[in-house]
């Protein structure tokens, strides 16, 4: 019974944290959302955006967050700011060393 309860709990947690993801490069397309955080880097700005629109993707199957790299020098957007941009959207990169942490 405990093993079954553990399996059910694990499945519920997996379903809770599951999020839509991209598998192919898209764009350029219009993205819109709210800045969750932003940080200046040496030659770019990194922004985490809670998306409200990614082109014509169905919101139910589109990622809810994107990490953007904004090249060049720009003012740092504040958390909570609304952002709209034309962008190339790529899937997250895979692991640097698959199987390297056994």
N, C-alpha and C positions, 0 to 999 in steps of 0.2 A: 504494500500500500504506500509506504514512504517513497519507494522508487517511482511509482506512478505519479504521486504528488509532486515529486521533484521534476519529472518530465513535463508535467502540465505547467508548473511554475516557469520552467525554462522556455517553453513555447510561448507563454504569455509575455515574457520579457522580450523575446525576439520580435514578436509582433508589435510590441509597444515602441521599440526603438527603430524598427525598419523604416527606411525612407526611400523614396524614389531616387534613382540615380541615372546618370547619362552613360551611354556606352559608345556614342559616336560624337565626333565634332559637329557642331551646328553653327550656322551663321554665315555672315554677320546677321544678327537679329536684335530686336529691341528687347532690352531687359529693364525691369522696373522693380523697385523694392525699397526697403528701409535698411539703412546702415546699422548693423549691430555693433561693429567695431572697425576701427581703421588704424593702421600703423604706417609711419613713414619708414621707408627702407632706403638703402643707398641710392638707387636710381629709379625707384618706383614707390607706389603706395599700395599696400595690401588692404583690401576691404572685404569684410564678411557681410553679405547682403541677404536679408530675409526677403525672398522674392514674392512679388505679387503678380508678375507677368514675365514669361520667357517666350518671346515671339508668339507663335500661335499654338504652343504646346498646351495640352489639356492640364489645367491646374492640379487635377487629381493625380496625374502621372509625372508631373514636372518636379524637379528638386525644389525643396522648400528653402534651401540656402545655397548660395554660391560664394566661392572665394575668388575675388577678382584681383588681378594685378594691373594696376594703372601705371603705365610707363610715363616717364618724364616728370617734370615738377608741377605739381598741382597743390592747391590748398587742401589740407587734411579735412575730409568731411567729418562732422560730429556724429556720434551715435544718435540715432533717431531721425537723422536727415533722410529725406526722400531722394532717391537717385534714379535717373533714367538715362540709359546709354545704348549705343549701338555696339555690339560686342561679338567676338568669336567665343563660343562656349565649348569647352573641351571637358571630357570626363576626367575624373581624378586619376593621377598616375598610379600605376601598380606598385608593388613593393620593390625596394631597391635590391634586396637580396632574398628572393623567394626561398623559403625553407632555411633561412639563415639563423633562426632562433629556436632550434630544436633542443 
